[in-house]
Amino acid sequence: MFYKQEEINIIGLTGGIASGKSTVSTILVELGAKVIDADALVREFSEPYCPLWNFY
């Protein structure tokens, strides 16, 4: 028995300040994409006593 494998596309969204990254990521989410916000992850992990805190 064969199973159809789902196609996965990986998009890296970069740009300067106020270039529309948040707008584009919002549109991608509305279209069903999964978004990983690296800025949000770094903020969360670098809070006091979190995993990255000891590296500062």
Secondary structure, 3 states (H helix, E strand, C coil): CCCCCCCCCCCCCCCCCCCCHHHHHHHHHHCCCCCCCHHHHHHHHCCCCCCCHHHC
